[in-house]
């Protein structure tokens, strides 16, 4: 377990299967790579910092700031414990990646995801009517792209996924992805 570590200026920390990096601060020029089975929790991604999720989980705590970049590679989870606007720019979000929004309660028929942007970037906002999270995405998405559903394991939060192109309507589906 790595705790309270700062990464900057060309340094990279790899969090491998079974590994946990807690309270990691990624500053300008630094990178944290979270691989399958690895977890980086309570991370802070500062301006110029980069997180790469390759099958692992990156968790940004409720009091965490994020203004660097977060790159999804394959079957990744970005867990956001707070509400508001996250300043990080997220790229590569696609099926089977997941946003796990702990502070946005999943309420069937009430929780919604909206996207506003153009062919290269935009903002995804997920709300339960009281709590909301906004995430800046790079990529080509439609305003009706995202699937919302409940967290598993007894959690009350919301999971957001991006269904594949051409997928028909299913429970919680807002629309198909078009990239």
Secondary structure as the mmCIF struct_conf table of DSSP 4:
data_model
#
loop_
_struct_conf.conf_type_id
_struct_conf.id
_struct_conf.beg_label_comp_id
_struct_conf.beg_label_asym_id
_struct_conf.beg_label_seq_id
_struct_conf.end_label_comp_id
_struct_conf.end_label_asym_id
_struct_conf.end_label_seq_id
STRN STRN1 UNK A 2 UNK A 3
BEND BEND1 UNK A 4 UNK A 4
STRN STRN2 UNK A 6 UNK A 7
TURN_TY1_P TURN_TY1_P1 UNK A 9 UNK A 10
STRN STRN3 UNK A 12 UNK A 15
TURN_TY1_P TURN_TY1_P2 UNK A 17 UNK A 18
STRN STRN4 UNK A 20 UNK A 22
BEND BEND2 UNK A 23 UNK A 23
STRN STRN5 UNK A 25 UNK A 26
TURN_TY1_P TURN_TY1_P3 UNK A 28 UNK A 29
STRN STRN6 UNK A 31 UNK A 35
TURN_TY1_P TURN_TY1_P4 UNK A 36 UNK A 37
STRN STRN7 UNK A 39 UNK A 41
BEND BEND3 UNK A 42 UNK A 42
STRN STRN8 UNK A 44 UNK A 45
TURN_TY1_P TURN_TY1_P5 UNK A 47 UNK A 48
STRN STRN9 UNK A 50 UNK A 54
STRN STRN10 UNK A 55 UNK A 55
BEND BEND4 UNK A 56 UNK A 56
STRN STRN11 UNK A 57 UNK A 60
TURN_TY1_P TURN_TY1_P6 UNK A 62 UNK A 63
STRN STRN12 UNK A 66 UNK A 66
BEND BEND5 UNK A 68 UNK A 68
STRN STRN13 UNK A 69 UNK A 72
BEND BEND6 UNK A 74 UNK A 75
STRN STRN14 UNK A 77 UNK A 80
BEND BEND7 UNK A 82 UNK A 82
STRN STRN15 UNK A 84 UNK A 91
TURN_TY1_P TURN_TY1_P7 UNK A 95 UNK A 96
STRN STRN16 UNK A 98 UNK A 101
TURN_TY1_P TURN_TY1_P8 UNK A 102 UNK A 103
BEND BEND8 UNK A 104 UNK A 104
TURN_TY1_P TURN_TY1_P9 UNK A 108 UNK A 110
STRN STRN17 UNK A 112 UNK A 117
BEND BEND9 UNK A 119 UNK A 120
STRN STRN18 UNK A 121 UNK A 127
BEND BEND10 UNK A 129 UNK A 130
STRN STRN19 UNK A 132 UNK A 138
BEND BEND11 UNK A 139 UNK A 139
TURN_TY1_P TURN_TY1_P10 UNK A 143 UNK A 144
STRN STRN20 UNK A 146 UNK A 150
BEND BEND12 UNK A 152 UNK A 152
TURN_TY1_P TURN_TY1_P11 UNK A 153 UNK A 154
BEND BEND13 UNK A 157 UNK A 157
STRN STRN21 UNK A 158 UNK A 162
HELX_LH_PP_P HELX_LH_PP_P1 UNK A 163 UNK A 164
TURN_TY1_P TURN_TY1_P12 UNK A 165 UNK A 166
HELX_LH_PP_P HELX_LH_PP_P2 UNK A 167 UNK A 169
TURN_TY1_P TURN_TY1_P13 UNK A 171 UNK A 172
STRN STRN22 UNK A 173 UNK A 173
#
